Amino acid sequence: MAHFEDATNEYSEVHSSPEGDVLSRLRRDTWLSTTKPQMLSDPIQGRFLSTISKMVKPKRILEFGTFTGYSTICLSEGLTPQGEIHTVEINDELENIHEKYFKKAGVLDKITRYYGHALDIIKSGKLEGKYDLIWLDADKEHQIEYADFAISKLNRGGWLLIDNAIWGGAVIDNKKLAKPKSGGSRIHQLNQYILNHKEVENILLPVWDGVQIVRKI
Ligand SMILES: C[S@@+](CC[C@H](N)C(=O)[O-])C[C@H]1O[C@@H](n2cnc3c(N)ncnc32)[C@H](O)[C@@H]1O
């Protein structure tokens, strides 16, 4: 099964538009210079974010979990000409790589970066105004708080995307669900929260590690 999934992922990647030179160099640099390069989005996931952004044509994007900025650049591809991205990352040691690659991608002036714990940034009130597209890809401990904030900051008809909504299958493993500290149980709670939220409709796509696509109604 895993082999088949790997093969379909590879086939899809080969038959999708390539990520391009800047993103490919950022991918290499991320693997050479960070301790957890596996956190990086795959090229196919990056093309997914780019495609969604081009479909939504957002004026304002918010991202939680910048990492080295790969997904930020992918999301920027669908911005309107005057559009802007606000992105939050706890690790300020990534600042140099952000500067370097946002500049190379020609989007440095469109991106406002916030360094710190996402909960503190939320509480600081710095994330002003409403957003058309929000990408949630930071820690999984506070997913419900982030999703709650994100929904409150979406324009009507705006979109929230949440990564890792299946958590390697842990959300459907009853034994793991019973454990209060398991990532699976947290994410299961998030999925329930989204499903029962009166202001949104959603689809939980069973691709990769699960992607929640949520629309504010
Ligand atoms: C999975 S990575 C993001 C990957 C990135 N979006 C991409 O597609 O390449 C998660 C990121 O969230 C950051 N992070 C973890 N906890 C955080 C928190 N409490 N507040 C803000 N960022 C956090 C991590 O440092 C890491 O860079």
The ligand as a Gaussian input file, in Angstrom:
#p B3LYP/6-31G(d) Opt

LIG

0 1
 C        5.734000      21.726000       9.340000
 S        6.708000      23.140000       9.556000
 C        6.017000      24.250000       8.386000
 C        6.370000      23.883000       6.980000
 C        6.117000      24.973000       5.971000
 N        4.770000      25.511000       6.081000
 C        6.337000      24.413000       4.581000
 O        5.360000      24.022000       3.950000
 O        7.474000      24.335000       4.149000
 C        6.125000      23.805000      11.067000
 C        6.774000      25.118000      11.457000
 O        6.029000      25.658000      12.561000
 C        6.929000      26.249000      13.458000
 N        6.301000      26.284000      14.780000
 C        6.193000      25.269000      15.671000
 N        5.537000      25.682000      16.763000
 C        5.222000      26.973000      16.557000
 C        4.532000      27.949000      17.337000
 N        4.040000      27.648000      18.546000
 N        4.381000      29.184000      16.826000
 C        4.861000      29.488000      15.581000
 N        5.516000      28.597000      14.805000
 C        5.684000      27.368000      15.288000
 C        8.157000      25.343000      13.411000
 O        9.314000      26.010000      13.893000
 C        8.215000      24.976000      11.937000
 O        9.046000      25.873000      11.244000

